[in-house]
Amino acid sequence: MWDPTIYQRYADERSRPFHDLLGRVRAPAPSSIVDLGCGPGNLTATIAERWPAATILGLDSSPEMIATARGLAGTVDFQVADVRQWMPAADLDLLVSNATLQWIPGHAALVRSWAAALHPGAWLAFAVPGNFDAPSHRALRDEATAPAWAARLGELTRDHLTVAEPADYAYDLIEAGCAYVDAWETTYLHLLPVAGPDHPVLTWMEGTALRPFRAALDEAEWAAFRAQLSTRLAEVYPARHGVVAFPFRRLFVVAER
């Protein structure tokens, strides 16, 4: 289950890649836009500020996220949908997806099918985390495969949250018929404030990568796992001057059909 409140703990840091992604979309006046994996909808709502005449639809598989999104003021429509079963309508002008595709094994094939289904002149823009070999994720894998947890959590570390390289996505989209492809990566250095007893990288991960691990444990087990992971994270992300430096690599692709 997604918790919109936990997810939005670092709303400013999570929103910047979305705006950087849309900043490279050159569509002058798309009339139909879909945001796949819209989450709590706050970023989807900003699309209407750039293209106020567009019909905008936000889709997410989490009823909790969509319930939060529907509470926002504005003209965006929000619906629960499974991204894996979705295909663009013939008149879709812009497809956006931010920090969603990494949850879907084999999503590169989905991206190719979406691109191939778009009409000429339509745009596709997506961003995914590219930090799965970062110290944070190595610490998570090390803890989950430790003797105390391996039987319960070890399987969750296999093929969990995987993405391709920017060049791979670019080649796929060219093959799918895109005439223009812009692919790049950025490493953001988030300076996370230390506030309270919890390590800030731990609280960041609770909004995303830790969700499957939390779901596999009861309350007592989760408290023990969380405490042990926090110790590992404190070793690789030490606090200085009241903040923790947290580099976060993200991958971006923008393409026109």
NORUR-V399501 format. One record per backbone hydrogen bond with DSSP energy under -0.5 kcal/mol. NH is the residue of the N-H (numbers start at 1). CO is the residue of the C=O. Records with the same first field share a line. If there is no record, write none. Layout:
NH = CO + CO
This chain:
4 = 2
7 = 3
8 = 4
9 = 6
10 = 7
11 = 8
14 = 10
15 = 11
16 = 12
17 = 13
18 = 14
19 = 15
20 = 16
21 = 17
22 = 18
23 = 19
24 = 21
25 = 22
26 = 24
33 = 55
34 = 94
35 = 57
36 = 34 + 96
37 = 59
38 = 35 + 59
41 = 38
45 = 41
46 = 42 + 43
47 = 43 + 44
48 = 44 + 45
49 = 46
50 = 46 + 47
51 = 47
54 = 51
55 = 31
56 = 54
57 = 33
58 = 77
59 = 35
60 = 79
63 = 61
66 = 62
67 = 63
68 = 64
69 = 65
70 = 66
71 = 67 + 68
72 = 69
77 = 56
79 = 58
81 = 60
83 = 81
85 = 82
86 = 82 + 83
92 = 89
93 = 32
94 = 32
95 = 123
96 = 34 + 94
97 = 125
98 = 36
99 = 127
100 = 127
103 = 100
104 = 101
105 = 103
107 = 104
109 = 106
110 = 106
111 = 107
112 = 108
113 = 109
114 = 110
115 = 111
116 = 112
117 = 113
118 = 114 + 115
119 = 92
122 = 119
123 = 93
124 = 255
125 = 95
126 = 253
127 = 97
128 = 251
130 = 249
134 = 131
138 = 134
139 = 135
140 = 136
141 = 137
142 = 138
143 = 139
144 = 140
145 = 141
146 = 143
149 = 146
150 = 146
152 = 149
153 = 149
154 = 149 + 150
156 = 153
157 = 153 + 154
158 = 155
159 = 157
160 = 157
161 = 159
162 = 102
168 = 165
169 = 165
170 = 166
171 = 167
172 = 168
173 = 169
174 = 170
175 = 171
176 = 172
177 = 174
178 = 173
179 = 256
180 = 256
182 = 254
184 = 252
186 = 250
188 = 186 + 248
190 = 188 + 246
191 = 189
192 = 190 + 244
194 = 242
195 = 193
202 = 199
203 = 199
204 = 200
205 = 201
206 = 202
207 = 203 + 204
208 = 205
210 = 205
211 = 208
214 = 210
215 = 211
216 = 212
217 = 214
222 = 218
223 = 219
224 = 220
225 = 221
226 = 222
227 = 223
228 = 224
229 = 225
230 = 226
231 = 227
232 = 228
233 = 229
234 = 230
235 = 231
236 = 232
237 = 233
240 = 243
243 = 240
244 = 192
245 = 238
246 = 190 + 244
248 = 188
250 = 186
251 = 128
252 = 184
253 = 126
254 = 182
255 = 124
256 = 180
257 = 122
